[in-house]
Amino acid sequence: LSPGETSGAKQIIFNNPQRRRFAFDIIVMGRLASGEGAPPMEVGKPHRITIVVPVESRLAQNYPNPFNAETWIPYELAEDADVIIRIYNLKGELIRTLNLGHKQFGSYFSREKAAYWDGRNERGEHVSSGVYFYILQAGEFKSMKKMVIIK
């Protein structure tokens, strides 16, 4: 919408090769259908909506680290991709594969969105204390970090 433009619902399509942060001020002029995850908006009041589009895919440090029983692995995608996280021990042996499926571009940092690992191997057994490596693969993107389990 152009500044000051009032009309019915519109789809916003934009070309953003630098993939930056966008902020929109919206004033709801009529009934607004509520959608999953949409914040409540009062009619006639301005609302700021910020859209953050990642510049590049990246793997962040798991938290907590070190951890005891469970951990979350945050990441960010610059484009839609099938996401897999593989966890290895110090010997390079595959301990667990977390197949997260097809994910849309965006940030996956919160506990609700980040990858979750319960500290178990493929057989469901708790792994021992030590250093482990996790590798995120999302399309052509691949990155590795280490984490520590202390029991």
C-alpha positions, 0 to 999 in steps of 0.5 A: 500500500502507498502511504495514506492509501486506504482500500481492501486487503492487499497482498504485499509483494516486494523484491529485496535482494539485500534481504533486510529488515522492513517495518510497516505501520498499519491502521486497521479500518475495518474487520480483521480476520484473525489468523494463526499467530497474528497479534490482536489489532484494534480498529482505527489504531496504528500497529507496527509490523516488522518483518525480518528477512535473514541476510544469510543462513546461519547456525547459532550456538545451542542453549543451554551449553553446557547442558544436562538433559536437553538442549535447543539448537537455533538457526536462521534460513535465508531461503526455504530448505529441507533442514537436517541436523546431525549430531556426532561424538568426538570419534566422528560417529553419528549419534542422532539425526534430527530431520526437521523437514521443509522450513520456510526462510526466517529465524528459528531461535525461540524454544518453540521454533529451534531444533530440540535434542533430548540428549538421546541417541538413535536407540533412545538411550541417553548419551554420556557426558562429553563434547558433541558436534552438530551439523546443520544442512539446509539446501546447499548451506552447511555449518557445524558447532560443538556442544557439551553435555555434563551429567 
